Amino acid sequence: MRKMLTADDVAAVMRVSRRTAYTYMRQMPHTENPLRVDEDDLHAWIDGRTVAPAASGKAKPATVLQFQRPRRAAADEWRIPRRRSAAV
């Protein structure tokens, strides 16, 4: 007989909260009332979402946007010269 896992079992395997385990369980083949997933289906679901690293070594994820930091201005660059009136 195939082993059916509860939300607590899925949470322990995936190291997530119980609420997150319920969310994930609804994305894979499951039974309703009580909510259960087959152990093989869980591992197939995890394998389907696992991404192997790029072969080049230090590949950056495609989803992370790279922004350049704004250049830090020198102290004199932002200074407004003080003007004194000629009648001082």
N, CA and C atoms as an extended XYZ file, in Angstrom:
264
Properties=species:S:1:pos:R:3:atomname:S:1:resname:S:1:resid:I:1 pbc="F F F"
N         0.837       -1.178        0.000 N   MET     1
C         0.000        0.000        0.000 CA  MET     1
C         0.885        1.246        0.000 C   MET     1
N         0.490        2.253       -0.782 N   ARG     2
C         1.248        3.491       -0.879 CA  ARG     2
C         1.029        4.331        0.366 C   ARG     2
N         2.093        5.031        0.778 N   LYS     3
C         2.002        5.854        1.983 CA  LYS     3
C         1.422        7.215        1.631 C   LYS     3
N         0.366        7.602        2.333 N   MET     4
C        -0.267        8.902        2.153 CA  MET     4
C         0.222        9.820        3.269 C   MET     4
N         0.668       11.015        2.885 N   LEU     5
C         1.265       11.947        3.835 CA  LEU     5
C         0.284       13.050        4.222 C   LEU     5
N         0.353       13.463        5.472 N   THR     6
C        -0.464       14.570        5.974 CA  THR     6
C         0.300       15.877        5.781 C   THR     6
N        -0.338       16.972        6.128 N   ALA     7
C         0.310       18.279        6.016 CA  ALA     7
C         1.516       18.367        6.948 C   ALA     7
N         1.425       17.770        8.117 N   ASP     8
C         2.559       17.779        9.040 CA  ASP     8
C         3.735       16.996        8.467 C   ASP     8
N         3.453       15.877        7.799 N   ASP     9
C         4.512       15.080        7.172 CA  ASP     9
C         5.178       15.863        6.041 C   ASP     9
N         4.370       16.511        5.211 N   VAL    10
C         4.901       17.300        4.100 CA  VAL    10
C         5.717       18.467        4.638 C   VAL    10
N         5.230       19.117        5.690 N   ALA    11
C         5.953       20.230        6.292 CA  ALA    11
C         7.309       19.776        6.823 C   ALA    11
N         7.369       18.585        7.400 N   ALA    12
C         8.632       18.068        7.923 CA  ALA    12
C         9.600       17.726        6.795 C   ALA    12
N         9.100       17.150        5.715 N   VAL    13
C         9.962       16.781        4.588 CA  VAL    13
C        10.520       18.030        3.906 C   VAL    13
N         9.660       19.025        3.695 N   MET    14
C        10.067       20.217        2.956 CA  MET    14
C        10.620       21.323        3.853 C   MET    14
N        10.506       21.139        5.160 N   ARG    15
C        10.963       22.125        6.146 CA  ARG    15
C        10.298       23.479        5.930 C   ARG    15
N         8.976       23.438        5.879 N   VAL    16
C         8.158       24.645        5.745 CA  VAL    16
C         7.098       24.617        6.834 C   VAL    16
N         6.323       25.683        6.926 N   SER    17
C         5.256       25.731        7.914 CA  SER    17
C         4.096       24.830        7.464 C   SER    17
N         3.216       24.569        8.385 N   ARG    18
C         2.059       23.726        8.086 CA  ARG    18
C         1.150       24.402        7.055 C   ARG    18
N         0.965       25.708        7.164 N   ARG    19
C         0.137       26.462        6.212 CA  ARG    19
C         0.721       26.386        4.798 C   ARG    19
N         2.035       26.516        4.673 N   THR    20
C         2.696       26.416        3.374 CA  THR    20
C         2.580       24.998        2.832 C   THR    20
N         2.646       24.009        3.702 N   ALA    21
C         2.491       22.622        3.272 CA  ALA    21
C         1.105       22.403        2.664 C   ALA    21
N         0.063       22.975        3.273 N   TYR    22
C        -1.286       22.869        2.696 CA  TYR    22
C        -1.341       23.501        1.305 C   TYR    22
N        -0.693       24.643        1.149 N   THR    23
C        -0.681       25.322       -0.147 CA  THR    23
C         0.009       24.461       -1.198 C   THR    23
N         1.144       23.904       -0.850 N   TYR    24
C         1.869       23.047       -1.793 CA  TYR    24
C         1.086       21.776       -2.113 C   TYR    24
N         0.427       21.208       -1.119 N   MET    25
C        -0.306       19.961       -1.325 CA  MET    25
C        -1.443       20.140       -2.321 C   MET    25
N        -2.031       21.316       -2.339 N   ARG    26
C        -3.124       21.566       -3.286 CA  ARG    26
C        -2.618       21.747       -4.709 C   ARG    26
N        -1.315       21.927       -4.896 N   GLN    27
C        -0.732       22.065       -6.228 CA  GLN    27
C        -0.334       20.726       -6.835 C   GLN    27
N        -0.395       19.660       -6.082 N   MET    28
C        -0.010       18.336       -6.574 CA  MET    28
C        -1.213       17.401       -6.483 C   MET    28
N        -1.151       16.227       -7.111 N   PRO    29
C        -2.271       15.290       -6.986 CA  PRO    29
C        -2.514       14.953       -5.513 C   PRO    29
N        -3.776       15.105       -5.069 N   HIS    30
C        -4.081       14.912       -3.656 CA  HIS    30
C        -5.495       14.373       -3.494 C   HIS    30
N        -5.782       13.943       -2.283 N   THR    31
C        -7.145       13.546       -1.913 CA  THR    31
C        -7.723       14.646       -1.042 C   THR    31
N        -9.027       14.804       -1.109 N   GLU    32
C        -9.718       15.795       -0.288 CA  GLU    32
C       -10.377       15.100        0.901 C   GLU    32
N       -10.471       15.807        1.979 N   ASN    33
C       -11.240       15.418        3.156 CA  ASN    33
C       -10.956       14.003        3.633 C   ASN    33
N        -9.883       13.700        4.243 N   PRO    34
C        -8.800       14.584        4.658 CA  PRO    34
C        -7.795       14.810        3.525 C   PRO    34
N        -7.129       15.949        3.579 N   LEU    35
C        -6.146       16.302        2.563 CA  LEU    35
C        -4.902       15.451        2.758 C   LEU    35
N        -4.594       14.653        1.742 N   ARG    36
C        -3.428       13.766        1.786 CA  ARG    36
C        -2.785       13.730        0.407 C   ARG    36
N        -1.463       13.501        0.380 N   VAL    37
C        -0.748       13.311       -0.883 CA  VAL    37
C         0.066       12.031       -0.795 C   VAL    37
N         0.247       11.421       -1.938 N   ASP    38
C         1.062       10.212       -2.014 CA  ASP    38
C         2.533       10.612       -1.903 C   ASP    38
N         3.312        9.787       -1.241 N   GLU    39
C         4.728       10.086       -1.042 CA  GLU    39
C         5.464       10.182       -2.382 C   GLU    39
N         5.143        9.316       -3.321 N   ASP    40
C         5.779        9.355       -4.641 CA  ASP    40
C         5.396       10.624       -5.404 C   ASP    40
N         4.131       11.050       -5.276 N   ASP    41
C         3.699       12.287       -5.935 CA  ASP    41
C         4.414       13.501       -5.350 C   ASP    41
N         4.638       13.483       -4.040 N   LEU    42
C         5.365       14.583       -3.401 CA  LEU    42
C         6.773       14.689       -3.957 C   LEU    42
N         7.473       13.553       -4.036 N   HIS    43
C         8.849       13.582       -4.531 CA  HIS    43
C         8.901       13.929       -6.020 C   HIS    43
N         7.915       13.494       -6.793 N   ALA    44
C         7.852       13.868       -8.205 CA  ALA    44
C         7.598       15.366       -8.356 C   ALA    44
N         6.742       15.919       -7.491 N   TRP    45
C         6.452       17.359       -7.517 CA  TRP    45
C         7.705       18.164       -7.176 C   TRP    45
N         8.444       17.717       -6.171 N   ILE    46
C         9.690       18.397       -5.787 CA  ILE    46
C        10.705       18.302       -6.916 C   ILE    46
N        10.855       17.119       -7.515 N   ASP    47
C        11.810       16.933       -8.609 CA  ASP    47
C        11.453       17.795       -9.816 C   ASP    47
N        10.169       17.980      -10.064 N   GLY    48
C         9.739       18.797      -11.186 CA  GLY    48
C        10.032       20.273      -11.001 C   GLY    48
N        10.243       20.703       -9.777 N   ARG    49
C        10.518       22.108       -9.506 CA  ARG    49
C        11.973       22.366       -9.115 C   ARG    49
N        12.795       21.334       -9.166 N   THR    50
C        14.200       21.473       -8.828 CA  THR    50
C        14.973       21.876      -10.079 C   THR    50
N        15.800       22.898       -9.943 N   VAL    51
C        16.585       23.408      -11.061 CA  VAL    51
C        18.046       23.099      -10.802 C   VAL    51
N        18.707       22.520      -11.790 N   ALA    52
C        20.128       22.221      -11.670 CA  ALA    52
C        20.921       23.507      -11.894 C   ALA    52
N        22.053       23.667      -11.217 N   PRO    53
C        22.865       24.864      -11.428 CA  PRO    53
C        23.461       24.870      -12.825 C   PRO    53
N        23.793       26.053      -13.316 N   ALA    54
C        24.382       26.185      -14.647 CA  ALA    54
C        25.779       25.574      -14.654 C   ALA    54
N        26.206       25.089      -15.801 N   ALA    55
C        27.495       24.411      -15.918 CA  ALA    55
C        28.669       25.378      -15.844 C   ALA    55
N        28.445       26.660      -16.069 N   SER    56
C        29.545       27.618      -16.118 CA  SER    56
C        30.101       27.963      -14.735 C   SER    56
N        29.457       27.534      -13.704 N   GLY    57
C        29.975       27.830      -12.367 CA  GLY    57
C        29.126       28.838      -11.642 C   GLY    57
N        29.528       30.089      -11.671 N   LYS    58
C        28.836       31.123      -10.911 CA  LYS    58
C        27.794       31.812      -11.778 C   LYS    58
N        26.717       31.145      -12.044 N   ALA    59
C        25.641       31.734      -12.836 CA  ALA    59
C        24.697       32.494      -11.913 C   ALA    59
N        24.271       33.661      -12.360 N   LYS    60
C        23.326       34.454      -11.584 CA  LYS    60
C        21.916       34.047      -11.969 C   LYS    60
N        21.005       33.996      -11.015 N   PRO    61
C        19.619       33.660      -11.352 CA  PRO    61
C        19.038       34.673      -12.332 C   PRO    61
N        18.232       34.196      -13.240 N   ALA    62
C        17.670       35.068      -14.268 CA  ALA    62
C        16.613       36.008      -13.694 C   ALA    62
N        16.033       35.662      -12.564 N   THR    63
C        14.951       36.463      -12.011 CA  THR    63
C        15.441       37.638      -11.177 C   THR    63
N        16.719       37.653      -10.824 N   VAL    64
C        17.245       38.717       -9.981 CA  VAL    64
C        17.692       39.865      -10.879 C   VAL    64
N        17.160       41.038      -10.650 N   LEU    65
C        17.549       42.205      -11.419 CA  LEU    65
C        18.790       42.824      -10.797 C   LEU    65
N        19.711       43.185      -11.651 N   GLN    66
C        20.948       43.789      -11.167 CA  GLN    66
C        20.861       45.295      -11.372 C   GLN    66
N        20.995       46.043      -10.311 N   PHE    67
C        20.963       47.492      -10.366 CA  PHE    67
C        22.326       48.025       -9.972 C   PHE    67
N        22.721       49.113      -10.620 N   GLN    68
C        23.949       49.761      -10.216 CA  GLN    68
C        23.646       50.678       -9.048 C   GLN    68
N        24.537       50.679       -8.098 N   ARG    69
C        24.351       51.571       -6.963 CA  ARG    69
C        24.580       53.001       -7.416 C   ARG    69
N        23.829       53.914       -6.873 N   PRO    70
C        24.071       55.306       -7.235 CA  PRO    70
C        25.447       55.744       -6.751 C   PRO    70
N        26.083       56.552       -7.562 N   ARG    71
C        27.415       57.036       -7.229 CA  ARG    71
C        27.313       57.980       -6.050 C   ARG    71
N        28.200       57.810       -5.110 N   ARG    72
C        28.204       58.671       -3.932 CA  ARG    72
C        28.906       59.978       -4.275 C   ARG    72
N        28.233       61.064       -4.053 N   ALA    73
C        28.776       62.371       -4.399 CA  ALA    73
C        29.823       62.796       -3.386 C   ALA    73
N        30.810       63.522       -3.886 N   ALA    74
C        31.832       64.085       -2.999 CA  ALA    74
C        31.179       65.180       -2.152 C   ALA    74
N        31.798       65.520       -1.036 N   ALA    75
C        31.214       66.499       -0.114 CA  ALA    75
C        31.072       67.871       -0.766 C   ALA    75
N        32.028       68.279       -1.594 N   ASP    76
C        31.976       69.600       -2.218 CA  ASP    76
C        30.993       69.652       -3.382 C   ASP    76
N        30.651       68.540       -3.930 N   GLU    77
C        29.810       68.513       -5.118 CA  GLU    77
C        28.393       69.011       -4.840 C   GLU    77
N        27.909       68.834       -3.633 N   TRP    78
C        26.544       69.224       -3.296 CA  TRP    78
C        26.472       70.540       -2.527 C   TRP    78
N        27.592       71.126       -2.254 N   ARG    79
C        27.616       72.344       -1.457 CA  ARG    79
C        27.165       73.544       -2.304 C   ARG    79
N        26.274       74.317       -1.738 N   ILE    80
C        25.830       75.550       -2.381 CA  ILE    80
C        26.682       76.670       -1.811 C   ILE    80
N        27.350       77.448       -2.685 N   PRO    81
C        28.218       78.493       -2.153 CA  PRO    81
C        27.412       79.559       -1.409 C   PRO    81
N        27.970       80.017       -0.312 N   ARG    82
C        27.288       81.013        0.497 CA  ARG    82
C        27.584       82.399       -0.066 C   ARG    82
N        26.533       83.155       -0.221 N   ARG    83
C        26.716       84.514       -0.715 CA  ARG    83
C        26.423       85.502        0.394 C   ARG    83
N        27.314       86.415        0.560 N   ARG    84
C        27.088       87.475        1.514 CA  ARG    84
C        26.805       88.755        0.744 C   ARG    84
N        26.005       89.541        1.339 N   SER    85
C        25.723       90.812        0.669 CA  SER    85
C        26.939       91.708        0.758 C   SER    85
N        27.073       92.620       -0.159 N   ALA    86
C        28.240       93.526       -0.211 CA  ALA    86
C        28.211       94.550        0.903 C   ALA    86
N        27.066       94.772        1.566 N   ALA    87
C        26.938       95.815        2.590 CA  ALA    87
C        27.301       95.304        3.972 C   ALA    87
N        27.997       94.279        4.112 N   VAL    88
C        28.308       93.748        5.437 CA  VAL    88
C        29.414       94.436        6.092 C   VAL    88
